[in-house]
């Protein structure tokens, strides 16, 4: 991003255990996954065994993403 900060990330599929490790307070429970092309594409690939999920807690993924994106190309 021009200011050096990512403001959001699109679809990030997490394993249930990784979500459990990330949550400090349950605020809301969704009965349906959010609609969107990213989810639909991932779900189709996942159902075919061609896509996976993140297995690390969200905070760890954010830290790894920040670290990898701050390295010079």
C-alpha positions as CSV (number, residue, x, y, z in Angstrom):
1,X,0.0,0.0,0.0
2,X,1.2,3.5,-0.6
3,X,1.3,4.4,3.1
4,X,3.0,1.0,3.9
5,X,0.0,-0.5,5.7
6,X,-2.4,-3.2,4.6
7,X,-6.0,-2.2,5.6
8,X,-7.6,-5.6,4.9
9,X,-7.2,-9.1,3.6
10,X,-9.6,-11.0,1.5
11,X,-10.8,-14.5,2.3
12,X,-8.5,-16.3,4.8
13,X,-9.6,-19.9,5.6
14,X,-8.6,-21.1,9.0
15,X,-8.8,-24.5,10.7
16,X,-11.1,-24.7,13.6
17,X,-8.3,-25.2,16.1
18,X,-6.5,-22.1,14.8
19,X,-9.6,-20.1,15.2
20,X,-10.0,-21.4,18.8
21,X,-6.4,-20.3,19.6
22,X,-7.2,-16.9,18.1
23,X,-10.4,-16.0,19.8
24,X,-10.4,-14.2,23.2
25,X,-14.1,-13.3,23.2
26,X,-16.9,-14.6,21.0
27,X,-18.8,-11.6,19.6
28,X,-21.0,-13.2,16.9
29,X,-21.7,-16.6,15.3
30,X,-22.4,-16.8,11.6
31,X,-24.7,-19.5,10.4
32,X,-23.6,-19.1,6.7
33,X,-20.2,-18.3,5.3
34,X,-19.9,-14.8,3.9
35,X,-20.9,-14.6,0.2
36,X,-18.3,-13.8,-2.2
37,X,-16.3,-15.0,-5.2
38,X,-13.2,-15.7,-3.2
39,X,-14.9,-18.0,-0.8
40,X,-16.7,-19.9,-3.6
41,X,-13.5,-20.4,-5.6
42,X,-11.7,-21.7,-2.4
43,X,-14.6,-23.9,-1.4
44,X,-14.8,-25.6,-4.8
45,X,-11.0,-26.2,-4.7
46,X,-11.1,-27.4,-1.1
47,X,-13.9,-29.9,-1.8
48,X,-11.7,-31.3,-4.6
49,X,-8.7,-31.6,-2.2
50,X,-6.9,-28.8,-4.0
51,X,-6.9,-26.1,-1.4
52,X,-6.3,-26.0,2.4
53,X,-6.6,-23.8,5.5
54,X,-4.3,-21.9,7.7
55,X,-3.4,-23.8,10.8
56,X,-1.6,-21.1,12.8
57,X,-3.5,-18.5,15.0
58,X,-4.6,-15.3,13.3
59,X,-2.0,-13.2,15.1
60,X,0.8,-15.4,13.9
61,X,-0.4,-15.2,10.3
62,X,-0.6,-11.4,10.5
63,X,2.9,-11.2,11.9
64,X,4.3,-13.5,9.2
65,X,2.5,-11.6,6.5
66,X,3.8,-8.3,7.8
67,X,7.3,-9.7,8.0
68,X,7.2,-11.1,4.4
69,X,5.7,-7.9,2.9
70,X,8.2,-5.6,4.6
71,X,11.2,-7.3,3.0
72,X,12.7,-5.5,-0.1
73,X,11.9,-7.2,-3.4
